Every structure is written in C-alpha cells, then in structure tokens.
Amino acid sequence: MGSVFACVYLSFRQNVVGLERLIAFCPAIMGIGFIFFSVSQVFWISQLALVLVGWSSTLQVAASNTVLQFIVEDSKRGRVMSFYAMCFMGMAPFGNLVAGTLAHYLKAPNTLILGGVVCILGSVLFMQQLPQMTKLIHLDTKQVASN
C-alpha cells in the first residue's frame, strides 16, 4: 500500500523541484519504519510500519531516478542511467548477503534496528549535500523553462 501511495503522489507532481528533499528525507522515514517494525509486537502497528517502509523506499527510488535523469545531459543520459541501474541492481545481492549474515549473528530484529539506524545516518549525511543538489535542479529548471 505504501508503494501505491508513493506512486500516486508522484503522478500528481508538476515538476522535479523539491524531489531532492524527498530523496534526503525518505531514507530516514524508512529507517524509522524498520525500527518500529523490528520492535513491534502488535500486528497492525507492524503493518503500518511496513506501509511506511514501502512508501518511503518507493518514493526515494523513483525520485532519485527522476532527478538523475533531469540533471544529466541528454547525450550522457543512457550511460549514466545504465551505470545507475548496474549499481542499484548489482549491489542488492551484496547488501542481502550482509543483512543475512548479520541476522544470523545478531538476530533479525537487531539487524533491522541496525539497518534503520544506518538509513537514518545516511539520510543525515545526504542532507548535508542537499544545497549543492538543489542548485543543480533549480539551474536546470530555469534552463528548461527558457527553452
């Protein structure tokens, strides 16, 4: 359900301005959802936490893809997107291996808490880079509007 909500939200957006803030904010929300899910003993709270995880992860991936395609030059877009897809799809098995190994030693709930904390820290680090990305997006938006 969270992924569906994210897709509906993105379909109503008029432009890419502001998506960079979502890219920075969504991993923190996903981390909070992981932490709530890992400590929850109540079924409906667990469901709500997973809706939050689905919403934030889908929104982050779709917004990242959109912004990346928007800021890259037309002549280089295919190369950049193939590299992005390779990194995105190619790194998932390694992350799964690390998560599975950690779950074996730390147990699944503790691994989810650790993953949630890593998501939150990554979000904070990305937020520090946000002003540079915002400049790129606003510069490109002005160029598109003038053409």
HUNORSUL-V147972 format. One record per pair of residues at least 4 apart in sequence whose ideal C-beta (glycine too) atoms are under 7 Angstrom apart, sorted by the first residue. I is the first residue (numbers start at 0). J is the second residue. D is the distance in whole Angstrom. If there is no record, write none. Layout:
i={I & I}
j={J & J}
d={D & D}
This chain:
i={0 & 0 & 0 & 1 & 1 & 1 & 1 & 1 & 1 & 1 & 2 & 2 & 2 & 2 & 3 & 4 & 4 & 5 & 5 & 5 & 5 & 5 & 6 & 6 & 7 & 9 & 9 & 14 & 15 & 15 & 15 & 15 & 16 & 16 & 16 & 17 & 18 & 18 & 18 & 18 & 19 & 19 & 19 & 19 & 19 & 19 & 20 & 20 & 21 & 21 & 21 & 21 & 22 & 22 & 22 & 22 & 23 & 23 & 23 & 23 & 24 & 24 & 25 & 25 & 25 & 25 & 26 & 26 & 26 & 26 & 26 & 27 & 27 & 27 & 27 & 28 & 28 & 28 & 29 & 29 & 29 & 29 & 29 & 30 & 30 & 30 & 30 & 30 & 30 & 31 & 31 & 32 & 32 & 32 & 32 & 32 & 33 & 33 & 33 & 33 & 33 & 33 & 34 & 34 & 34 & 35 & 35 & 35 & 36 & 36 & 36 & 36 & 36 & 37 & 37 & 37 & 38 & 39 & 39 & 39 & 41 & 42 & 43 & 44 & 45 & 46 & 47 & 48 & 49 & 50 & 51 & 52 & 53 & 54 & 55 & 56 & 57 & 58 & 59 & 60 & 61 & 62 & 63 & 64 & 65 & 66 & 66 & 67 & 67 & 67 & 68 & 68 & 69 & 69 & 70 & 70 & 70 & 71 & 71 & 71 & 72 & 75 & 76 & 77 & 78 & 79 & 80 & 81 & 82 & 83 & 84 & 85 & 86 & 90 & 91 & 92 & 93 & 94 & 95 & 96 & 97 & 98 & 98 & 98 & 99 & 100 & 101 & 101 & 101 & 102 & 102 & 102 & 105 & 105 & 105 & 106 & 107 & 108 & 109 & 110 & 111 & 112 & 113 & 114 & 115 & 116 & 117 & 118 & 119 & 120 & 121 & 122 & 125 & 128 & 129 & 130 & 131 & 132 & 133 & 134 & 135 & 136 & 137 & 138 & 139 & 140 & 141 & 142}
j={4 & 50 & 53 & 5 & 50 & 51 & 52 & 53 & 54 & 57 & 6 & 53 & 54 & 57 & 7 & 8 & 54 & 9 & 54 & 57 & 58 & 61 & 10 & 57 & 11 & 58 & 61 & 140 & 65 & 66 & 69 & 136 & 136 & 137 & 140 & 21 & 22 & 62 & 65 & 66 & 23 & 66 & 129 & 132 & 133 & 136 & 24 & 129 & 25 & 58 & 59 & 62 & 59 & 62 & 63 & 66 & 122 & 125 & 126 & 129 & 28 & 122 & 29 & 55 & 58 & 59 & 30 & 59 & 118 & 121 & 122 & 31 & 118 & 119 & 122 & 32 & 51 & 55 & 33 & 52 & 55 & 56 & 118 & 34 & 115 & 116 & 118 & 119 & 122 & 35 & 115 & 36 & 48 & 51 & 52 & 55 & 37 & 52 & 111 & 114 & 115 & 118 & 38 & 112 & 115 & 39 & 44 & 48 & 45 & 48 & 49 & 52 & 111 & 108 & 111 & 112 & 108 & 44 & 45 & 48 & 45 & 46 & 47 & 48 & 49 & 50 & 51 & 52 & 53 & 54 & 55 & 56 & 57 & 58 & 59 & 60 & 61 & 62 & 63 & 64 & 65 & 66 & 67 & 68 & 69 & 70 & 136 & 71 & 79 & 83 & 76 & 80 & 136 & 139 & 135 & 136 & 139 & 75 & 76 & 79 & 76 & 79 & 80 & 81 & 82 & 83 & 84 & 85 & 86 & 87 & 88 & 89 & 90 & 94 & 95 & 96 & 97 & 98 & 99 & 100 & 101 & 102 & 110 & 114 & 103 & 104 & 105 & 110 & 113 & 106 & 107 & 110 & 109 & 110 & 113 & 110 & 111 & 112 & 113 & 114 & 115 & 116 & 117 & 118 & 119 & 120 & 121 & 122 & 123 & 124 & 125 & 126 & 129 & 132 & 133 & 134 & 135 & 136 & 137 & 138 & 139 & 140 & 141 & 142 & 143 & 144 & 145 & 146}
d={6 & 5 & 7 & 6 & 4 & 6 & 7 & 3 & 3 & 7 & 6 & 4 & 7 & 4 & 6 & 6 & 5 & 6 & 5 & 4 & 4 & 7 & 6 & 7 & 7 & 7 & 6 & 7 & 6 & 6 & 5 & 6 & 6 & 7 & 6 & 7 & 6 & 4 & 6 & 5 & 7 & 6 & 6 & 5 & 6 & 6 & 6 & 7 & 6 & 6 & 7 & 5 & 6 & 5 & 5 & 7 & 6 & 5 & 5 & 5 & 6 & 7 & 6 & 4 & 5 & 4 & 6 & 6 & 5 & 5 & 4 & 7 & 7 & 5 & 4 & 6 & 6 & 4 & 6 & 5 & 4 & 5 & 5 & 6 & 4 & 7 & 3 & 4 & 7 & 6 & 7 & 6 & 5 & 4 & 4 & 7 & 6 & 6 & 5 & 5 & 4 & 7 & 7 & 6 & 4 & 6 & 7 & 4 & 6 & 4 & 6 & 7 & 6 & 4 & 4 & 5 & 7 & 4 & 4 & 6 & 7 & 6 & 6 & 6 & 6 & 6 & 7 & 6 & 6 & 6 & 6 & 6 & 6 & 6 & 6 & 6 & 6 & 6 & 6 & 6 & 6 & 6 & 6 & 6 & 6 & 6 & 7 & 6 & 7 & 6 & 6 & 7 & 7 & 6 & 5 & 6 & 5 & 6 & 5 & 5 & 7 & 6 & 6 & 6 & 6 & 6 & 6 & 6 & 6 & 6 & 6 & 5 & 6 & 6 & 6 & 6 & 7 & 6 & 6 & 6 & 6 & 6 & 6 & 7 & 7 & 7 & 5 & 4 & 7 & 7 & 5 & 4 & 4 & 5 & 7 & 7 & 6 & 7 & 6 & 6 & 6 & 6 & 6 & 6 & 6 & 6 & 6 & 6 & 7 & 6 & 6 & 6 & 7 & 6 & 6 & 7 & 7 & 6 & 6 & 6 & 6 & 6 & 7 & 7 & 6 & 6 & 6 & 7}
